[in-house]
Amino acid sequence: MKKTLLSIFLISLIGCKSEKKDDYYSNEKNETEFIEFGFPEFGEWTECYDEKQVKDYFDGFSMFEKIKNVGVYLNNSTYKKKDSLDIIDFEDYAVFMVNVNEQKWKLAGNDLERIFRIQKKKKSLENFEKDFALSKVYSDTSFLHSERPIIIEEYRPHPDILSAVKFVKPYSDYHDYIVVYVFNLIVVKNHLVYAGYYLDLNGNESIEKVKKMNDRIMTKFVEFNK
């Protein structure tokens, strides 16, 4: 079974529109609307969004013109197979995006919880205790729906990052395939950036790993762009 690209769940969340822009964004605007983002190097991942095979693959899942991919990390094993992304199964990757309509608004780290609350409400996302969710996600096929992830934890790995650990079922008919990913709202130089890091769910170990790997990538990204 070919696994779908899980960044589509990231896109669907950040594509939602707030009813009142003052609630969602800010009363201030950035002096520079669009900025360039730098991507630090890692030993086990390669940032490769500008490479044609990678760019074409990830851009092919875009559902909104306003959502723009700006960075992709693939682990080194997947990167060696970048010409075959459309036919291989892969995990352990991160995707960075921006909503171009949001880049003019001047934001700070203390705005992230407010923005995430609005996004959760718009998508009717629910929070569940981790152990309860793990006990239900495989045993009860009606617990997790393919079109709606669930949240098992929200935390702040950095003052300019809000992270939420989620379970998602990419296919409605394949109940044994669950992905755990971390959705991140990030402020870089007062601009809002979204990112997701993805692993296949394999009990508590994968949850701890997804947080550890995500936090390494996201915090280094923030520090690199100061």
N, C-alpha and C positions, 0 to 999 in steps of 0.2 A: 504494500500500500504506500503510495507516495504521500508524504506529509505536506500539508498546506503551509504556506508562509504565515507564521503567527503574527507578524507585524500588522496584519489587517485588523487585529483587535485593538492595537494601538491607534491605528488610523481612525477607526470608527469612534473611539472615545474622544480624540482631540478634534474630530470634525464637527462635534456638536456645537450648536450656536446658543449663546446666552440671550435671554430675552432683554436684559438691560446691560448694556456694555459697561456702565459705571460699576455694576456689581461684579462683573467678571474681570475687568481689566484694571484701569487706573485713571486717575484724573490728570496724570502727567504723561507727556510724550518724550520719547528718546530724541536726542539731538540728531543721531544717525539712525535711520530706520532699519537698515539692513547691515549686518556685520558678518565678517568671515569667522568661522570657528576652526580652531586648531585641534588636532587629534594626536595625543601622545602615543608613543610606542610601547608595546608590551611584548614580553618574550613569547607568550603562548597564543596571542591573537594578532592578526594583521588588519589594519584599517585599509580598506580597498574599494570604497564606494566609487572613486573616480575611474576605476578600471571598467571598461565597456561591458564585459560579461556580467559583472556584479551590478552595475548601474542599471542595465537593461532589465535584469531579473527583478530587482527590488522595485524599480519604478513601475514595472508592469502590474503591480498590485495596488497602485494608487487609485483611490475612489473619489478624491476631491482635488480640484486644481489648486486650491489654496494650501494643500499639504505638500511640503517639499522635503524629500530625504536629503540629509546633509552629511551623513556618515554611516558606515557599516564596518563592524569588526566581525571577522570570521576566525574561528580557531585555525591554527596552522594546517591541520589535517584537511579541513574543509576547503581552505584557501587553495590547496594544491589541486583541488577538483573543481575550481571555480567555473570551468567551462561546462560543467555538468550539473549546475545547481537545479535545473528544472527536472532532473530525473533521479537525483540522489536524495536520501534522507539525511538531515543534519540538524544539530542542536548547538548549544554553546555559542551563541552569536548575539550581537547587540546592534540595534538600529537606532539612529538619531534622526529626529525630524523637527521641523518648525511649521507653524501655521503662519503663512506670510501676512495674513491680515492682523496678526497679533504683534508683529515685530515693532510697530510704532509705539506701543504702550510701554511705559517705564514701570518696571516691576522690581520687587525686592523679595528676599527669601520669606519674609513674613506674610507675603500675599499667597503663597502656594497652598496652604491649607484651605483658604477661602475658595480658591479656584477649583481645587479638587472636590470640595463639597458640592459645588455647583455641577461639576461634571458627573459625579456620582448620582445626584438627584435626576439629572437629565436622562441618564441611562438606567435608572432604577437598580443600581448595583447594591448588593447586600454584603455585610460583613459577617463572617462566621469564625468561631473559635477553631484553631488549627486542628487539634486532635479530633474534634467532632467532624470537621470537613473531611479529614483523611479517612475516618471510619465510614463515611457515607458515599464518598466520591466513586468508589467502585461497587459497593454493595447495593446502592440504590440508583438505578439508571435514570430516575426522574429528578435526582437532586441537582445535577449540573446540566445546564442547557447549552447547546452549541452556540447560541447567539448571545449568551450573557455570562461572562466570567463571574466568579465570586472572589471576594477579598478576604484573606486570612490574616493579614497584618499590615499596619501602616506604621512607618517609622521615619526618622530623620537621620540619615548617615552623615549629613553635612548641613550647616545652616542654610545653604542655598539649594538643597535637594529635598524633595519629599518623595518617598518611595512607598509603593504598595505591592505586596506579594499577592498574586492571584493564581487561581486554577482556571483553566479553560479547556473545554472539550471541542477540538476543531471539527469533528464530524459527529453528527447526530446519531449515526448508525454504528459508530465504533466506540463502545463504552470503555474499552480497555486502554485507549490512547488518550492520556491526559497530559497537559503541559502545565508546568509551573513557570511563571515569569514575573519579573519585577517591572512595574510601570513607574517611570520617574518623571516628575516635573522638576525642571532645573532652571535656575536663573544664572545667566552669564552676561555680565556687563549690562544688567537691567533688562535683558531680553529673555523671553521664555522659550525654552527648548524642551522637547519631549524625547524620552528614550525608553527602550525596552530591552531586557536581557532574558534569554529563553533557554530552558532546559526541559527535557522529558521528566515527568513526575515519577519518582521512585522512592516513596516514603519520606521520612523525616530527613534522611541524609541529603536528598536532592533539594529540599527546602533550605537547609542550612548552606548548601553549596551555592544555590542560586543567589542567596543574599550576599555571601562572601565574594563571589565573582562579580556580581553587579556593583557592589560597593567599591571594589578596587577600580573598576573601569570608570564609574561615574564621578567618584571623588577626584581621581587623577585628572579627568576631563575638566572639572571645574577649576582645579588648581592650575592646570596648564593654560587656561584661558583668562586668568586674572590679569 
